[in-house]
Amino acid sequence: MTPNDFAFAIELTDTMHWDLTEGDFKFVMMLEPEGCLVALDGAKRVGITTTAHFGKVGSIGNVIVDPSYRSKGIGAQLVKEAIKYLSMQSAATIALYAYLDTVKFYEKIGFKADLDFISFAGQGIRNQEGESTIRRMTQRDLENAIDFDRACMGWNRGRLLRRIFTDSKDLCFAARKENRQLGFIMADWYRQEIGPLMCRVDSDDEAISLLKTVLGRLKGIEVGIGVSEARQRVLDALVDLGFKEEFRVTLMHLGDKLPDAGCFVAMESLERG
């Protein structure tokens, strides 16, 4: 993919109402300039996929084919080329989020299901009184959050988290108690999405407080968030705050099983892992 392909990529993803923009493709190409691919029929562009790699884990993002070219094996070919690229970057595990109607497609390629996530949409709320454990993320907090994220996930998303912090640092918060990292949350002004949200399994109160703190910064703004079905108290809190379910996805992996310390509350995005 090159910048000359952005208009095609936007037009194609618009057929599925994914609402992606040139900025989205610029961001993912900044992360992985050689790993964003276009499928061609001669000179005609007929599909795309995007990837990102974080050390031993690679992520496949958008996979979409022109409607008139579907059921011809092009989607599978795009996924296999993405796998090949990520494997060359030393990824031992390749992960992706699959819409429920595409799970069987990925299973045929060898992917296995891990966690289910529910995507919600709602609005920011009036300013909330912050808990004593919640504070605005500093540069030092960011590095602590990256270490916490790596311990929870088993792989290093540092370059992604640093970029989000640079772009939207006033939407990034940490939860700490007596020098113990309980969790953190980040959000993106540009995409109007909340995530990642990572919190210890015994810290649902802090996870909800982190969520409410960010929503207080986004008062009146329509935002989205994808939350693990395993964190029922956080799901219930979103419903209480007026959020509505939009769709469900399944986190899937190929290769080594993804580590899971139970800290994964909300995804960063469908596209970037």
PAZA-88153 format. One record per residue (C-alpha): residue in three letters; x, y, z. Coordinates in nm, 3 decimals. Layout:
BEGIN
<site><marmar>ALA</marmar><px>X</px><py>Y</py><pz>Z</pz></site>
...
END
This chain:
BEGIN
<site><marmar>MET</marmar><px>0.000</px><py>0.000</py><pz>0.000</pz></site>
<site><marmar>THR</marmar><px>0.107</px><py>0.358</py><pz>-0.073</pz></site>
<site><marmar>PRO</marmar><px>-0.069</px><py>0.689</py><pz>-0.003</pz></site>
<site><marmar>ASN</marmar><px>-0.206</px><py>0.668</py><pz>-0.358</pz></site>
<site><marmar>ASP</marmar><px>-0.416</px><py>0.372</py><pz>-0.239</pz></site>
<site><marmar>PHE</marmar><px>-0.586</px><py>0.556</py><pz>0.048</pz></site>
<site><marmar>ALA</marmar><px>-0.886</px><py>0.677</py><pz>-0.155</pz></site>
<site><marmar>PHE</marmar><px>-0.950</px><py>0.322</py><pz>-0.276</pz></site>
<site><marmar>ALA</marmar><px>-0.911</px><py>0.182</py><pz>0.076</pz></site>
<site><marmar>ILE</marmar><px>-1.160</px><py>0.436</py><pz>0.215</pz></site>
<site><marmar>GLU</marmar><px>-1.411</px><py>0.371</py><pz>-0.063</pz></site>
<site><marmar>LEU</marmar><px>-1.381</px><py>-0.004</py><pz>-0.007</pz></site>
<site><marmar>THR</marmar><px>-1.418</px><py>0.007</py><pz>0.372</pz></site>
<site><marmar>ASP</marmar><px>-1.712</px><py>0.246</py><pz>0.334</pz></site>
<site><marmar>THR</marmar><px>-1.904</px><py>-0.044</py><pz>0.175</pz></site>
<site><marmar>MET</marmar><px>-1.898</px><py>-0.202</py><pz>0.523</pz></site>
<site><marmar>HIS</marmar><px>-1.961</px><py>0.128</py><pz>0.708</pz></site>
<site><marmar>TRP</marmar><px>-1.630</px><py>0.107</py><pz>0.895</pz></site>
<site><marmar>ASP</marmar><px>-1.594</px><py>0.488</py><pz>0.887</pz></site>
<site><marmar>LEU</marmar><px>-1.218</px><py>0.481</py><pz>0.829</pz></site>
<site><marmar>THR</marmar><px>-1.039</px><py>0.791</py><pz>0.704</pz></site>
<site><marmar>GLU</marmar><px>-0.712</px><py>0.886</py><pz>0.543</pz></site>
<site><marmar>GLY</marmar><px>-0.578</px><py>0.955</py><pz>0.892</pz></site>
<site><marmar>ASP</marmar><px>-0.648</px><py>0.595</py><pz>0.995</pz></site>
<site><marmar>PHE</marmar><px>-0.448</px><py>0.456</py><pz>0.705</pz></site>
<site><marmar>LYS</marmar><px>-0.168</px><py>0.708</py><pz>0.762</pz></site>
<site><marmar>PHE</marmar><px>-0.147</px><py>0.591</py><pz>1.125</pz></site>
<site><marmar>VAL</marmar><px>-0.129</px><py>0.221</py><pz>1.044</pz></site>
<site><marmar>MET</marmar><px>0.122</px><py>0.280</py><pz>0.764</pz></site>
<site><marmar>MET</marmar><px>0.334</px><py>0.477</py><pz>1.011</pz></site>
<site><marmar>LEU</marmar><px>0.332</px><py>0.167</py><pz>1.233</pz></site>
<site><marmar>GLU</marmar><px>0.388</px><py>-0.084</py><pz>0.953</pz></site>
<site><marmar>PRO</marmar><px>0.476</px><py>0.073</py><pz>0.615</pz></site>
<site><marmar>GLU</marmar><px>0.574</px><py>-0.258</py><pz>0.453</pz></site>
<site><marmar>GLY</marmar><px>0.290</px><py>-0.459</py><pz>0.604</pz></site>
<site><marmar>CYS</marmar><px>-0.014</px><py>-0.287</py><pz>0.450</pz></site>
<site><marmar>LEU</marmar><px>-0.108</px><py>-0.474</py><pz>0.134</pz></site>
<site><marmar>VAL</marmar><px>-0.326</px><py>-0.427</py><pz>-0.174</pz></site>
<site><marmar>ALA</marmar><px>-0.465</px><py>-0.714</py><pz>-0.386</pz></site>
<site><marmar>LEU</marmar><px>-0.461</px><py>-0.658</py><pz>-0.761</pz></site>
<site><marmar>ASP</marmar><px>-0.639</px><py>-0.808</py><pz>-1.058</pz></site>
<site><marmar>GLY</marmar><px>-0.400</px><py>-0.690</py><pz>-1.328</pz></site>
<site><marmar>ALA</marmar><px>-0.385</px><py>-0.316</py><pz>-1.260</pz></site>
<site><marmar>LYS</marmar><px>-0.720</px><py>-0.307</py><pz>-1.078</pz></site>
<site><marmar>ARG</marmar><px>-0.720</px><py>-0.283</py><pz>-0.700</pz></site>
<site><marmar>VAL</marmar><px>-0.961</px><py>-0.536</py><pz>-0.551</pz></site>
<site><marmar>GLY</marmar><px>-0.876</px><py>-0.571</py><pz>-0.179</pz></site>
<site><marmar>ILE</marmar><px>-0.661</px><py>-0.457</py><pz>0.112</pz></site>
<site><marmar>THR</marmar><px>-0.526</px><py>-0.572</py><pz>0.444</pz></site>
<site><marmar>THR</marmar><px>-0.327</px><py>-0.398</py><pz>0.717</pz></site>
<site><marmar>THR</marmar><px>-0.091</px><py>-0.536</py><pz>0.980</pz></site>
<site><marmar>ALA</marmar><px>0.122</px><py>-0.432</py><pz>1.277</pz></site>
<site><marmar>HIS</marmar><px>0.386</px><py>-0.627</py><pz>1.464</pz></site>
<site><marmar>PHE</marmar><px>0.493</px><py>-0.594</py><pz>1.827</pz></site>
<site><marmar>GLY</marmar><px>0.790</px><py>-0.822</py><pz>1.876</pz></site>
<site><marmar>LYS</marmar><px>0.678</px><py>-1.181</py><pz>1.895</pz></site>
<site><marmar>VAL</marmar><px>0.311</px><py>-1.095</py><pz>1.826</pz></site>
<site><marmar>GLY</marmar><px>0.177</px><py>-0.970</py><pz>1.495</pz></site>
<site><marmar>SER</marmar><px>-0.170</px><py>-0.824</py><pz>1.437</pz></site>
<site><marmar>ILE</marmar><px>-0.386</px><py>-0.834</py><pz>1.124</pz></site>
<site><marmar>GLY</marmar><px>-0.628</px><py>-0.542</py><pz>1.099</pz></site>
<site><marmar>ASN</marmar><px>-0.856</px><py>-0.461</py><pz>0.807</pz></site>
<site><marmar>VAL</marmar><px>-0.921</px><py>-0.742</py><pz>0.560</pz></site>
<site><marmar>ILE</marmar><px>-1.169</px><py>-0.651</py><pz>0.288</pz></site>
<site><marmar>VAL</marmar><px>-1.230</px><py>-0.740</py><pz>-0.078</pz></site>
<site><marmar>ASP</marmar><px>-1.430</px><py>-0.559</py><pz>-0.346</pz></site>
<site><marmar>PRO</marmar><px>-1.784</px><py>-0.706</py><pz>-0.332</pz></site>
<site><marmar>SER</marmar><px>-1.768</px><py>-0.810</py><pz>-0.697</pz></site>
<site><marmar>TYR</marmar><px>-1.451</px><py>-1.013</py><pz>-0.630</pz></site>
<site><marmar>ARG</marmar><px>-1.560</px><py>-1.199</py><pz>-0.319</pz></site>
<site><marmar>SER</marmar><px>-1.579</px><py>-1.580</py><pz>-0.291</pz></site>
<site><marmar>LYS</marmar><px>-1.278</px><py>-1.611</py><pz>-0.522</pz></site>
<site><marmar>GLY</marmar><px>-1.015</px><py>-1.679</py><pz>-0.254</pz></site>
<site><marmar>ILE</marmar><px>-0.875</px><py>-1.325</py><pz>-0.255</pz></site>
<site><marmar>GLY</marmar><px>-0.950</px><py>-1.263</py><pz>0.113</pz></site>
<site><marmar>ALA</marmar><px>-0.771</px><py>-1.584</py><pz>0.211</pz></site>
<site><marmar>GLN</marmar><px>-0.476</px><py>-1.488</py><pz>-0.008</pz></site>
<site><marmar>LEU</marmar><px>-0.454</px><py>-1.147</py><pz>0.158</pz></site>
<site><marmar>VAL</marmar><px>-0.457</px><py>-1.308</py><pz>0.505</pz></site>
<site><marmar>LYS</marmar><px>-0.190</px><py>-1.560</py><pz>0.405</pz></site>
<site><marmar>GLU</marmar><px>0.033</px><py>-1.282</py><pz>0.266</pz></site>
<site><marmar>ALA</marmar><px>-0.015</px><py>-1.090</py><pz>0.592</pz></site>
<site><marmar>ILE</marmar><px>0.080</px><py>-1.403</py><pz>0.789</pz></site>
<site><marmar>LYS</marmar><px>0.387</px><py>-1.448</py><pz>0.570</pz></site>
<site><marmar>TYR</marmar><px>0.494</px><py>-1.087</py><pz>0.625</pz></site>
<site><marmar>LEU</marmar><px>0.443</px><py>-1.099</py><pz>1.004</pz></site>
<site><marmar>SER</marmar><px>0.623</px><py>-1.432</py><pz>1.030</pz></site>
<site><marmar>MET</marmar><px>0.921</px><py>-1.272</py><pz>0.854</pz></site>
<site><marmar>GLN</marmar><px>0.917</px><py>-1.010</py><pz>1.133</pz></site>
<site><marmar>SER</marmar><px>0.965</px><py>-1.299</py><pz>1.383</pz></site>
<site><marmar>ALA</marmar><px>0.603</px><py>-1.306</py><pz>1.504</pz></site>
<site><marmar>ALA</marmar><px>0.535</px><py>-1.639</py><pz>1.677</pz></site>
<site><marmar>THR</marmar><px>0.171</px><py>-1.546</py><pz>1.732</pz></site>
<site><marmar>ILE</marmar><px>-0.060</px><py>-1.367</py><pz>1.490</pz></site>
<site><marmar>ALA</marmar><px>-0.380</px><py>-1.219</py><pz>1.629</pz></site>
<site><marmar>LEU</marmar><px>-0.689</px><py>-1.052</py><pz>1.487</pz></site>
<site><marmar>TYR</marmar><px>-1.044</px><py>-0.952</py><pz>1.576</pz></site>
<site><marmar>ALA</marmar><px>-1.304</px><py>-1.136</py><pz>1.368</pz></site>
<site><marmar>TYR</marmar><px>-1.666</px><py>-1.036</py><pz>1.323</pz></site>
<site><marmar>LEU</marmar><px>-1.881</px><py>-1.331</py><pz>1.426</pz></site>
<site><marmar>ASP</marmar><px>-1.983</px><py>-1.409</py><pz>1.067</pz></site>
<site><marmar>THR</marmar><px>-1.615</px><py>-1.441</py><pz>0.964</pz></site>
<site><marmar>VAL</marmar><px>-1.494</px><py>-1.669</py><pz>1.247</pz></site>
<site><marmar>LYS</marmar><px>-1.534</px><py>-1.984</py><pz>1.036</pz></site>
<site><marmar>PHE</marmar><px>-1.339</px><py>-1.820</py><pz>0.751</pz></site>
<site><marmar>TYR</marmar><px>-1.042</px><py>-1.763</py><pz>0.983</pz></site>
<site><marmar>GLU</marmar><px>-1.076</px><py>-2.106</py><pz>1.142</pz></site>
<site><marmar>LYS</marmar><px>-1.026</px><py>-2.262</py><pz>0.797</pz></site>
<site><marmar>ILE</marmar><px>-0.692</px><py>-2.078</py><pz>0.776</pz></site>
<site><marmar>GLY</marmar><px>-0.591</px><py>-2.214</py><pz>1.118</pz></site>
<site><marmar>PHE</marmar><px>-0.689</px><py>-1.939</py><pz>1.364</pz></site>
<site><marmar>LYS</marmar><px>-0.835</px><py>-2.032</py><pz>1.703</pz></site>
<site><marmar>ALA</marmar><px>-1.079</px><py>-1.830</py><pz>1.914</pz></site>
<site><marmar>ASP</marmar><px>-0.972</px><py>-1.675</py><pz>2.245</pz></site>
<site><marmar>LEU</marmar><px>-1.185</px><py>-1.394</py><pz>2.393</pz></site>
<site><marmar>ASP</marmar><px>-1.514</px><py>-1.239</py><pz>2.283</pz></site>
<site><marmar>PHE</marmar><px>-1.557</px><py>-0.861</py><pz>2.290</pz></site>
<site><marmar>ILE</marmar><px>-1.865</px><py>-0.640</py><pz>2.274</pz></site>
<site><marmar>SER</marmar><px>-1.840</px><py>-0.306</py><pz>2.095</pz></site>
<site><marmar>PHE</marmar><px>-2.046</px><py>-0.027</py><pz>2.253</pz></site>
<site><marmar>ALA</marmar><px>-2.130</px><py>0.326</py><pz>2.146</pz></site>
<site><marmar>GLY</marmar><px>-2.236</px><py>0.610</py><pz>2.371</pz></site>
<site><marmar>GLN</marmar><px>-2.160</px><py>0.964</py><pz>2.481</pz></site>
<site><marmar>GLY</marmar><px>-1.919</px><py>1.119</py><pz>2.723</pz></site>
<site><marmar>ILE</marmar><px>-2.074</px><py>1.217</py><pz>3.054</pz></site>
<site><marmar>ARG</marmar><px>-2.054</px><py>1.512</py><pz>3.291</pz></site>
<site><marmar>ASN</marmar><px>-1.729</px><py>1.547</py><pz>3.482</pz></site>
<site><marmar>GLN</marmar><px>-1.682</px><py>1.277</py><pz>3.742</pz></site>
<site><marmar>GLU</marmar><px>-1.514</px><py>1.311</py><pz>4.078</pz></site>
<site><marmar>GLY</marmar><px>-1.185</px><py>1.129</py><pz>4.033</pz></site>
<site><marmar>GLU</marmar><px>-1.090</px><py>0.848</py><pz>4.270</pz></site>
<site><marmar>SER</marmar><px>-0.777</px><py>0.900</py><pz>4.477</pz></site>
<site><marmar>THR</marmar><px>-0.610</px><py>0.617</py><pz>4.288</pz></site>
<site><marmar>ILE</marmar><px>-0.664</px><py>0.783</py><pz>3.944</pz></site>
<site><marmar>ARG</marmar><px>-0.431</px><py>1.046</py><pz>3.802</pz></site>
<site><marmar>ARG</marmar><px>-0.344</px><py>1.203</py><pz>3.469</pz></site>
<site><marmar>MET</marmar><px>-0.073</px><py>1.000</py><pz>3.301</pz></site>
<site><marmar>THR</marmar><px>0.276</px><py>1.150</py><pz>3.306</pz></site>
<site><marmar>GLN</marmar><px>0.572</px><py>1.039</py><pz>3.097</pz></site>
<site><marmar>ARG</marmar><px>0.688</px><py>0.822</py><pz>3.387</pz></site>
<site><marmar>ASP</marmar><px>0.336</px><py>0.678</py><pz>3.425</pz></site>
<site><marmar>LEU</marmar><px>0.342</px><py>0.598</py><pz>3.053</pz></site>
<site><marmar>GLU</marmar><px>0.658</px><py>0.390</py><pz>3.087</pz></site>
<site><marmar>ASN</marmar><px>0.509</px><py>0.215</py><pz>3.392</pz></site>
<site><marmar>ALA</marmar><px>0.192</px><py>0.149</py><pz>3.190</pz></site>
<site><marmar>ILE</marmar><px>0.398</px><py>0.000</py><pz>2.906</pz></site>
<site><marmar>ASP</marmar><px>0.573</px><py>-0.231</py><pz>3.154</pz></site>
<site><marmar>PHE</marmar><px>0.235</px><py>-0.326</py><pz>3.307</pz></site>
<site><marmar>ASP</marmar><px>0.086</px><py>-0.387</py><pz>2.962</pz></site>
<site><marmar>ARG</marmar><px>0.380</px><py>-0.609</py><pz>2.863</pz></site>
<site><marmar>ALA</marmar><px>0.350</px><py>-0.811</py><pz>3.186</pz></site>
<site><marmar>CYS</marmar><px>-0.024</px><py>-0.858</py><pz>3.127</pz></site>
<site><marmar>MET</marmar><px>-0.013</px><py>-0.929</py><pz>2.755</pz></site>
<site><marmar>GLY</marmar><px>0.323</px><py>-1.102</py><pz>2.720</pz></site>
<site><marmar>TRP</marmar><px>0.427</px><py>-0.874</py><pz>2.432</pz></site>
<site><marmar>ASN</marmar><px>0.539</px><py>-0.516</py><pz>2.388</pz></site>
<site><marmar>ARG</marmar><px>0.291</px><py>-0.260</py><pz>2.250</pz></site>
<site><marmar>GLY</marmar><px>0.515</px><py>0.027</py><pz>2.359</pz></site>
<site><marmar>ARG</marmar><px>0.547</px><py>0.203</py><pz>2.023</pz></site>
<site><marmar>LEU</marmar><px>0.169</px><py>0.205</py><pz>1.980</pz></site>
<site><marmar>LEU</marmar><px>0.099</px><py>0.328</py><pz>2.335</pz></site>
<site><marmar>ARG</marmar><px>0.363</px><py>0.600</py><pz>2.305</pz></site>
<site><marmar>ARG</marmar><px>0.203</px><py>0.728</py><pz>1.984</pz></site>
<site><marmar>ILE</marmar><px>-0.143</px><py>0.741</py><pz>2.142</pz></site>
<site><marmar>PHE</marmar><px>0.000</px><py>0.927</py><pz>2.442</pz></site>
<site><marmar>THR</marmar><px>0.173</px><py>1.179</py><pz>2.214</pz></site>
<site><marmar>ASP</marmar><px>-0.149</px><py>1.246</py><pz>2.023</pz></site>
<site><marmar>SER</marmar><px>-0.400</px><py>1.243</py><pz>2.312</pz></site>
<site><marmar>LYS</marmar><px>-0.214</px><py>1.267</py><pz>2.643</pz></site>
<site><marmar>ASP</marmar><px>-0.502</px><py>1.450</py><pz>2.815</pz></site>
<site><marmar>LEU</marmar><px>-0.714</px><py>1.136</py><pz>2.762</pz></site>
<site><marmar>CYS</marmar><px>-0.461</px><py>0.903</py><pz>2.926</pz></site>
<site><marmar>PHE</marmar><px>-0.488</px><py>0.812</py><pz>3.296</pz></site>
<site><marmar>ALA</marmar><px>-0.320</px><py>0.572</py><pz>3.536</pz></site>
<site><marmar>ALA</marmar><px>-0.452</px><py>0.394</py><pz>3.846</pz></site>
<site><marmar>ARG</marmar><px>-0.195</px><py>0.339</py><pz>4.119</pz></site>
<site><marmar>LYS</marmar><px>-0.219</px><py>0.258</py><pz>4.489</pz></site>
<site><marmar>GLU</marmar><px>0.079</px><py>0.259</py><pz>4.723</pz></site>
<site><marmar>ASN</marmar><px>0.317</px><py>0.245</py><pz>4.425</pz></site>
<site><marmar>ARG</marmar><px>0.130</px><py>-0.057</py><pz>4.285</pz></site>
<site><marmar>GLN</marmar><px>0.010</px><py>-0.029</py><pz>3.925</pz></site>
<site><marmar>LEU</marmar><px>-0.359</px><py>-0.121</py><pz>3.915</pz></site>
<site><marmar>GLY</marmar><px>-0.426</px><py>-0.029</py><pz>3.554</pz></site>
<site><marmar>PHE</marmar><px>-0.441</px><py>0.242</py><pz>3.291</pz></site>
<site><marmar>ILE</marmar><px>-0.667</px><py>0.379</py><pz>3.020</pz></site>
<site><marmar>MET</marmar><px>-0.603</px><py>0.564</py><pz>2.695</pz></site>
<site><marmar>ALA</marmar><px>-0.836</px><py>0.722</py><pz>2.441</pz></site>
<site><marmar>ASP</marmar><px>-0.795</px><py>0.887</py><pz>2.103</pz></site>
<site><marmar>TRP</marmar><px>-0.934</px><py>1.232</py><pz>2.021</pz></site>
<site><marmar>TYR</marmar><px>-0.909</px><py>1.172</py><pz>1.648</pz></site>
<site><marmar>ARG</marmar><px>-1.090</px><py>0.837</py><pz>1.635</pz></site>
<site><marmar>GLN</marmar><px>-1.314</px><py>0.914</py><pz>1.934</pz></site>
<site><marmar>GLU</marmar><px>-1.243</px><py>0.567</py><pz>2.070</pz></site>
<site><marmar>ILE</marmar><px>-1.162</px><py>0.457</py><pz>2.424</pz></site>
<site><marmar>GLY</marmar><px>-0.893</px><py>0.192</py><pz>2.466</pz></site>
<site><marmar>PRO</marmar><px>-0.682</px><py>0.022</py><pz>2.561</pz></site>
<site><marmar>LEU</marmar><px>-0.812</px><py>-0.021</py><pz>2.915</pz></site>
<site><marmar>MET</marmar><px>-0.599</px><py>-0.260</py><pz>3.120</pz></site>
<site><marmar>CYS</marmar><px>-0.666</px><py>-0.339</py><pz>3.485</pz></site>
<site><marmar>ARG</marmar><px>-0.583</px><py>-0.613</py><pz>3.733</pz></site>
<site><marmar>VAL</marmar><px>-0.849</px><py>-0.881</py><pz>3.770</pz></site>
<site><marmar>ASP</marmar><px>-0.919</px><py>-0.770</py><pz>4.129</pz></site>
<site><marmar>SER</marmar><px>-0.952</px><py>-0.402</py><pz>4.033</pz></site>
<site><marmar>ASP</marmar><px>-1.287</px><py>-0.364</py><pz>3.856</pz></site>
<site><marmar>ASP</marmar><px>-1.365</px><py>-0.057</py><pz>4.070</pz></site>
<site><marmar>GLU</marmar><px>-1.054</px><py>0.113</py><pz>3.934</pz></site>
<site><marmar>ALA</marmar><px>-1.137</px><py>0.004</py><pz>3.579</pz></site>
<site><marmar>ILE</marmar><px>-1.479</px><py>0.168</py><pz>3.607</pz></site>
<site><marmar>SER</marmar><px>-1.328</px><py>0.480</py><pz>3.765</pz></site>
<site><marmar>LEU</marmar><px>-1.074</px><py>0.505</py><pz>3.483</pz></site>
<site><marmar>LEU</marmar><px>-1.357</px><py>0.472</py><pz>3.231</pz></site>
<site><marmar>LYS</marmar><px>-1.569</px><py>0.740</py><pz>3.398</pz></site>
<site><marmar>THR</marmar><px>-1.269</px><py>0.973</py><pz>3.423</pz></site>
<site><marmar>VAL</marmar><px>-1.210</px><py>0.958</py><pz>3.047</pz></site>
<site><marmar>LEU</marmar><px>-1.583</px><py>0.990</py><pz>2.972</pz></site>
<site><marmar>GLY</marmar><px>-1.581</px><py>1.307</py><pz>3.181</pz></site>
<site><marmar>ARG</marmar><px>-1.322</px><py>1.450</py><pz>2.940</pz></site>
<site><marmar>LEU</marmar><px>-1.543</px><py>1.352</py><pz>2.644</pz></site>
<site><marmar>LYS</marmar><px>-1.871</px><py>1.507</py><pz>2.762</pz></site>
<site><marmar>GLY</marmar><px>-2.129</px><py>1.512</py><pz>2.484</pz></site>
<site><marmar>ILE</marmar><px>-1.900</px><py>1.341</py><pz>2.230</pz></site>
<site><marmar>GLU</marmar><px>-2.006</px><py>1.014</py><pz>2.065</pz></site>
<site><marmar>VAL</marmar><px>-1.742</px><py>0.751</py><pz>2.146</pz></site>
<site><marmar>GLY</marmar><px>-1.688</px><py>0.378</py><pz>2.104</pz></site>
<site><marmar>ILE</marmar><px>-1.527</px><py>0.109</py><pz>2.318</pz></site>
<site><marmar>GLY</marmar><px>-1.483</px><py>-0.268</py><pz>2.282</pz></site>
<site><marmar>VAL</marmar><px>-1.492</px><py>-0.455</py><pz>2.616</pz></site>
<site><marmar>SER</marmar><px>-1.411</px><py>-0.816</py><pz>2.700</pz></site>
<site><marmar>GLU</marmar><px>-1.713</px><py>-1.031</py><pz>2.784</pz></site>
<site><marmar>ALA</marmar><px>-1.512</px><py>-1.157</py><pz>3.082</pz></site>
<site><marmar>ARG</marmar><px>-1.537</px><py>-0.817</py><pz>3.259</pz></site>
<site><marmar>GLN</marmar><px>-1.908</px><py>-0.823</py><pz>3.342</pz></site>
<site><marmar>ARG</marmar><px>-1.899</px><py>-0.539</py><pz>3.597</pz></site>
<site><marmar>VAL</marmar><px>-1.748</px><py>-0.306</py><pz>3.338</pz></site>
<site><marmar>LEU</marmar><px>-2.009</px><py>-0.414</py><pz>3.082</pz></site>
<site><marmar>ASP</marmar><px>-2.285</px><py>-0.344</py><pz>3.335</pz></site>
<site><marmar>ALA</marmar><px>-2.134</px><py>-0.002</py><pz>3.412</pz></site>
<site><marmar>LEU</marmar><px>-2.140</px><py>0.091</py><pz>3.042</pz></site>
<site><marmar>VAL</marmar><px>-2.506</px><py>-0.005</py><pz>3.014</pz></site>
<site><marmar>ASP</marmar><px>-2.583</px><py>0.201</py><pz>3.326</pz></site>
<site><marmar>LEU</marmar><px>-2.407</px><py>0.496</py><pz>3.157</pz></site>
<site><marmar>GLY</marmar><px>-2.637</px><py>0.468</py><pz>2.857</pz></site>
<site><marmar>PHE</marmar><px>-2.405</px><py>0.286</py><pz>2.616</pz></site>
<site><marmar>LYS</marmar><px>-2.562</px><py>0.057</py><pz>2.356</pz></site>
<site><marmar>GLU</marmar><px>-2.421</px><py>-0.262</py><pz>2.207</pz></site>
<site><marmar>GLU</marmar><px>-2.331</px><py>-0.230</py><pz>1.838</pz></site>
<site><marmar>PHE</marmar><px>-2.167</px><py>-0.561</py><pz>1.746</pz></site>
<site><marmar>ARG</marmar><px>-1.950</px><py>-0.845</py><pz>1.876</pz></site>
<site><marmar>VAL</marmar><px>-1.610</px><py>-0.973</py><pz>1.769</pz></site>
<site><marmar>THR</marmar><px>-1.385</px><py>-1.262</py><pz>1.865</pz></site>
<site><marmar>LEU</marmar><px>-1.013</px><py>-1.226</py><pz>1.935</pz></site>
<site><marmar>MET</marmar><px>-0.840</px><py>-1.510</py><pz>1.749</pz></site>
<site><marmar>HIS</marmar><px>-0.481</px><py>-1.630</py><pz>1.724</pz></site>
<site><marmar>LEU</marmar><px>-0.259</px><py>-1.836</py><pz>1.497</pz></site>
<site><marmar>GLY</marmar><px>0.054</px><py>-1.999</py><pz>1.639</pz></site>
<site><marmar>ASP</marmar><px>0.148</px><py>-1.977</py><pz>2.005</pz></site>
<site><marmar>LYS</marmar><px>-0.147</px><py>-1.907</py><pz>2.235</pz></site>
<site><marmar>LEU</marmar><px>-0.175</px><py>-1.547</py><pz>2.348</pz></site>
<site><marmar>PRO</marmar><px>-0.073</px><py>-1.492</py><pz>2.712</pz></site>
<site><marmar>ASP</marmar><px>-0.362</px><py>-1.386</py><pz>2.936</pz></site>
<site><marmar>ALA</marmar><px>-0.312</px><py>-1.249</py><pz>3.285</pz></site>
<site><marmar>GLY</marmar><px>-0.678</px><py>-1.145</py><pz>3.299</pz></site>
<site><marmar>CYS</marmar><px>-0.599</px><py>-0.772</py><pz>3.278</pz></site>
<site><marmar>PHE</marmar><px>-0.744</px><py>-0.714</py><pz>2.928</pz></site>
<site><marmar>VAL</marmar><px>-1.057</px><py>-0.501</py><pz>2.978</pz></site>
<site><marmar>ALA</marmar><px>-1.095</px><py>-0.303</py><pz>2.653</pz></site>
<site><marmar>MET</marmar><px>-0.921</px><py>-0.329</py><pz>2.316</pz></site>
<site><marmar>GLU</marmar><px>-0.714</px><py>-0.053</py><pz>2.160</pz></site>
<site><marmar>SER</marmar><px>-0.894</px><py>-0.084</py><pz>1.825</pz></site>
<site><marmar>LEU</marmar><px>-1.006</px><py>-0.344</py><pz>1.576</pz></site>
<site><marmar>GLU</marmar><px>-0.734</px><py>-0.235</py><pz>1.333</pz></site>
<site><marmar>ARG</marmar><px>-0.419</px><py>-0.213</py><pz>1.544</pz></site>
<site><marmar>GLY</marmar><px>-0.424</px><py>-0.497</py><pz>1.794</pz></site>
END
